[in-house]
Amino acid sequence: STGVAWAVVADTPRYLSLSASITSYSGGAHGNMGFDTLVWDKDTNRALNPAEFFTSPAALEEAIGTQLCDLLQRERAVRRGQEPTGEGTFEDCVPLADTTLLLGSTNRRAFNRLGVLIGPYVAGPYAEGSYEFTIPVDAEVLETVREEYRPAFATRR
């Protein structure tokens, strides 16, 4: 079986940001899950990948990678009841390329936060489930937004 459930992340004047939770089961001990995302441009009637809003994946990784890693390590410690040792499977930071990026808004006018979803088996064993983090758009993130999309973003205060 497979199921896909889409949800609105943000609805701004020009863009509709969506996320999907995908579940599947093909037998075995348990099913699996994952995520998808898209941003609908209401003016051009086309779907965009959130990564297209940024100058490069490397630039965005530079802007939020350390913060994402810190959030992940803290949450791992909570879920595991101990600090990560830095050794072994599921101890390293997760590259942004292995996550699902969401563009969010707290004010319905501009994207002012980023959502980062990490599915099972990416950052930890299946039993830990998925990880979800929200990172505010700050000046460093704003610098990585492509010029043509900057009007759609704002720093979060």
Beta strands, then each sheet from edge to edge (+ up, - down):
strand 1: 2-11
strand 2: 15-24
strand 3: 32-41
strand 4: 46-48
strand 5: 100-104
strand 6: 113-118
strand 7: 131-136
sheet 1: 1+ 2- 3+ 4-
sheet 2: 5+ 6- 7+
end
